[in-house]
Amino acid sequence: DKEIRAVFLRLFAQLLQGYRWCLHIIRIHPEPVIRFHKAAFLGQRGLMEDDFLTKVLEGMAFAGFVTERGAPYRSIDLFDELVAYEVKRMRAEEGNKQKILRHIKELAEKLYKNENPYPAVTMHKVQKPTEGCHLRLHQKPFPRLDEGTVQWIIDQATAKLQTAPPAVKAEKKCMVPSGPPIG
């Protein structure tokens, strides 16, 4: 699953490489509008006649992509890093299948770590009790719970949770790198 997603991530990073150079922010409205200059993007790549890329850029999904990711100041993710910093590496790997597969495996690992930031807790198997074990005399009955003690434990845990820092990391926002200009 992660490797398939890594293939598509790499494909779209190569396909849209340099897209940030063609974003224009129009600030005459109370809310800034981000516009993508499609002709400049296709012209810089020499792909004015390319039907596939033209249709991708005209689609609603790409319009949503520009709206969501076009802001110059937001948190950076793996796609931004690929588009900005891995361009030379992807160009150098174009003819070598082993290098491409190694890069895809690295991306898949990063995707996995992004979705599973904490290592898995080791689960121990508890053996199933034998039949009739509940009839043994040496087992102590479960003790009665004191309602006051249980409430005190709940109150302590609630107080600790209120003073504890949030478990989710705050997103670090910064300027999104544009990457190298399209040649």
Beta strands, then each sheet from edge to edge (+ up, - down):
strand 1: 23-26
strand 2: 33-36
strand 3: 73-75
strand 4: 173-175
sheet 1: 1+ 2-
sheet 2: 3+ 4-
end
